Amino acid sequence: MKKKIEYTLIDHTADYGFTLCAESPEELYANAALALTDLMLGDSLIEPRLKHRIEVEGEDRTDLMINWLREILFLLAGEGEAFSQAEVETAEESFLCATVYTEAFDPEKHEILEEIKAVTYHQARVEQTDGGWECQVICDV
């Protein structure tokens, strides 16, 4: 069953994006990957059939988020695998380590709603708030 997350859609000419909040950095990065997948594949049921270990580095938390989501995008665009879920073990200032679960993309089962070309730095941010963590991500479509 696909985990439902809450995020706010940002619809801009030739761009899509989202903002979302979480209680921890680990939850923020995991949910950002779900939001990106939701933009691309909507409510497609994606079973956690394949398992990958991903380590990502960045200059800061925002750079780390962009690099993380680029890895998630590459799974679909480069490897032909649809992202299902992530277990983010570590999400430090400049390093993320996660186990991600995917399923081979099947056009009979998975519908591409939006072709995401790239995750961009435009208006991207990751910040700690009084209530936890918040991010904003814009994608080129």
Summary of the structure (lengths in Angstrom):
residues: 141
radius of gyration: 13.8
end to end distance: 27.2
largest distance: 43.8
contacts: 455
relative contact order: 0.27
helix: 24%
strand: 45%
